[in-house]
Amino acid sequence: YLLKDACMLYPPTTTPLSGVEFIKRLPSGDIERARRSIRVLFHIRALSFELRSITDNELPLTKPENLVKQNDVLDLNNSDLIACTVHLKEKKDRRFLVTDPMQFILIEPDVKRLGWGIVKFCDLMQDVEVANDKEDTRSLHITIHKPVSNAYVKSNPPILNAKFTFDDHIRCMTAKQNLSKGRLRARQIKLSKITSILDIPTTTTTTSTTTTTAPTNQFNYLTSATTTYSQHQLGKDFNLIIVRNSPVEQSL
């Protein structure tokens, strides 16, 4: 299978400018070396747990059983809802956007039960991309790209690419703010879990003192390129790429 890929027959390259994907070449620079070390750690960690028949309670980061699924019926009495019209290629649907910490959820009211709704679409909040409509202040363009499950495929077509029109520009701005903050918050939650697994010290700064906490873990053997990263630097440099390209990518 590997010999069918022409780039595998060339001498190993280290530069991203070659166009060769990261998994098929040598790392270039400290960031890529750190990414490679983290991926190796995840593989060794998974193998260690499997050989010892131990259940991994930290991975996957997202538990499928805890997520809302399509066609689920939800109680919306205490939920924040924003009405919108979803413009698809062939039709327009009236939906309600639910504010959820981890998921992007579109609801259709249940005609049989007052205050309840049926989930018509849902996906992880971390994958949501929002852009303003240049011609209409009441509209947003929302795109959701599914993470690549096959390491040899660069990208998948978006599972949602639609125009959302709200009742007024205030609700539109509110929806954009909720989605942008929700995306950032969802990524920060997962990033915090990753730093805990990797034993990366987290620094808390106050007006008078600075406290550094270094968790203890039996897998504390990363290279110096990874242990010198703080949680903020890890999220800034990698932008959670390590999550998508690690053995836990199926859970994200």
Secondary structure, 3 states (H helix, E strand, C coil): CHHHCHHHHCCCCCCHHHCCCHHHCCCCHHHHHHHHHHHHHHHHHHHHHHHCCCCCCCCCCCCHHHCCCCCCEEECCCCCEEEEEEECCCCEEEEEEECCCCEEEEEEECCCCCCEEEEEEEEEHHHEEEEECCCCCCEEEEEECCCCCCCCCCCCCCCEEEEEEECCHHHHHHHHHHHHHHHHHHHHHHHHHHHHHCCCCEEEECCCCEEEECCCCCCCCCCHHHHCCCHHHHHHHHCCHHHHCCCCHHHC
